[in-house]
C-alpha cells in the first residue's frame, strides 16, 4: 500500500517538473545545489513507469538477498517503501522467512531522532506516521536498541558511487547513523537513475558502504559493481 502526504519537503514533495534529459547511473550529473539535485532526481524517479520500477525493485531484492554481508546479519534495519521508492516489501518478507530480525524506524519528530521497533507482520503493525510514511505502531511492536542493528538499509533521493547520499531534508538517518548506530553496515537502496557523479556534502552527512541498484551491488570504496 502507498500512502501520500501533503506539503512536506522532508518526504520529497518539492517538484520542478520533468528534467530535459535522463541521467544514467554515475554519468553526466554535475555538482550542483543539493535541493536542485534532489528535485531533479525525484522528478525522474516519480516519472518512471510503474512496471519499470517494479522490475528494478525485483532485481534489487534479488541482488541484496544474495549479498553475503546482508545475509550474515542477524538484525537488519529496513524501511517501509513510500511513493516511488524501491519496493522493500519482498526484502522484509524474505528476511523474516530466513529468520532474520527485522526492525523499522519510527520518527520522533519533537526529539529529532528515530526509535526502532521489531516487526514480524507488517500488514498489522504499520500505520501512516511522519509525512504519511508507514511506521511501526509502538503498541504492536517491541522496541529495539539501535546498538543491536548490524545492517541498515537506507532510502534516499540521490546517491553517488562514492557513497554520498542526499535524503529528503530531515536529517533523521544522518543523526541516527552518527549517534546511535555508527558501527552498522550501511546499504543504500536506489534505482540507477538516482546515482550521480557527485553530490554536495555537509559535514554531518553520513556515507554509505554499499549501494544496491538494479545493475548490482556497488562497493562505495571502489565505485565498482
N, C-alpha and C positions, 0 to 999 in steps of 0.2 A: 504494500500500500504506500502511496506517496502523499505526503502532507504538504500543504502550502502555507506560506506566511505572508505578511504584508509589511512593506517599508522597512526592511531590516538589512542594513549594509553588511552586517556580520554574517549573513547567510547568502550573500551574493545577489541581492535584489537589484543593485545598480546595473543598468544596461546602457550600452551606447549603440545598439544595432549590430548587424552582421558585419564583420570586418571584410575588406575588399579582397583578401587573399587567404588561402589556407596556410596554416603554419605546421609544417611537418615536424616530427619528433627531433628535437635538438638542432633544427636548421632554421635560419633566417630571421629569428626574432631578436632584435637589437635590445640593448639595455634601455629601459625607459622607466617612466614613473610607475611605481608599484600599483597604484589604483588604476591607471590606464591599462597596464598589463592584465590585471585581474578582470577588468570589464571586457577586454577583447577576448580573452581566452574563455571566459564563462559564456560569452555570446556564441563562440564556436561550439562549445560543449552542448549548450542548450539547443543549438541549431542542428546538431547531428540527428539523423533519423533514429527513431526508437529501436528499430530492428538492428541497426548498426551498433548501438550502444549495448543491446542485449548480446550480440555476437562478441563484441570486445570484452564485455564483462565475463562471459563464459570462458574466454581464453585466459583472462586474468586469474579467474578462480582456479583454472587448471594449472597454470604456472605456479601460483602461490602454494597450492596444496601439494605440489611435488617438490617444493623448495625446502631443503633439509633443515635450515635454521628455524623455519616456521614449524615444520613437522616435529622437531625435537622439543618445542616449548610446551610446558605443562599448563601454563596460564597465559592466555593471549587476550589482549585488549583490542576489540574490534570497534566498528562504528555502524550505526544503522543508516543505510544509504538514504539520501534525501534529494528530491528533484532529479537532476540529470547526472548524479554521481555514479561511480562504479557500483553495481548491484552487489552488496555484500551478503545478501540472504543465503545463497548457496554456500558461501565460505563459512558462515556461522553454523549452518546445519551440518556441514561436513566435519567441522572441528568438534562439535558436540558429539557426533556419531563416533568419532575416534576416541572420545574420552577426554578431550582437552577441556580445561575450564575456560569458559568464555565470559569476559566482563565487558560491559559497555559503560560509557560515561554519562553522567547527569550534570548539567551545568548549574552551578550555584552562582547565579549572576551577581547577587549582592556581595559575595565573597570573592568574585572574580577567579574562581577555580572550578575544577571538576571533581565530583565524587564518583567512585566506581562501584558497580553492582554486578554480581554474578547472575547470568541468565541461563535458563535451560528450556524455556518455552516462550520465544519472542512474541508469538501471537497474543499471549495473555499478559505478558509482563512489560510491554512497551506502550507508551502513550505520547501524543504530541507534547513536547516540552518547549525549551527555549527556541524561539523563532519557528516553532512548529516542527522541529526536528524530533523524530521518535527517540524517546529516552526511557530508561528503566523506571518503573514505579517502585519507590522505596518500600512500600508495604508488601510488595510481592517478591522482593529480591533480597539477597543477602549482601551487605556491604563488604567490600574487599579492600585490603590495604594495598595501595599502589606499589609498595615495595615488592609485592608478590608477582608483579607483571614481568614476564620475560620478553615478550614481543608486543610492540604497539603498532597497529595498523592505522595509518593516518589518511584522512581525506585532505583535500586542498583544492585551490583554484588553479595554481600554476606550480610547476616543478622544473628543476634543471637536472641534467645528468650529474652535476657536481653534488647533488643532494640538497640544493637550496629549495625552499618552499615558501609559497605565499598561501596563507589560509584565506579566511573570509573577513578578516579585520578585527576579530575579537581578542585574539592572542591567548585563547584558552589552552590550546595544545602547546604553544611555546612555553607558557608558565608551567604547565603540567610536566613536560619533559625536563625542564631545567630544575624544578623544585621537588618533584615527587617521584619521578621515575627516570633519573639520569642514567641508570645502568641498562635500561631496557633497549633491546634492538629495535630500531625504527625503520618501518617499511611503509613507504608512501604508495597508495593505490591510485592509479590515474590512467586516463586514456593517452595515447601517443600525442594527440593534438594539444595536450596540456603541458607537454615538455618543451621548453625553450632553451636557448643557448645560455642565457644568464639572467638572473633576477636581482633587482636592487635589494640589498640586505640591510637590516638594522642590527645593532649589537645583540639584541635579545632573541633574534631569530635562531631557531634550532634546526640543525641539518639532519638529513635522512642518511641512513646507512645503505638502504637499497630502495629502488623503485620497482614496482611491478606494473607493466602495461601490457597491451595485447600482443606486443612483439616479444616479450620475455621479461626476465629479471635483469635489472641494470644495477651493477655494482657501482655505487657512487664514489668509491675510492679511485676507480679507474675510468668510469664512464662507459664501460663496455657491457654488452648484453651477453 
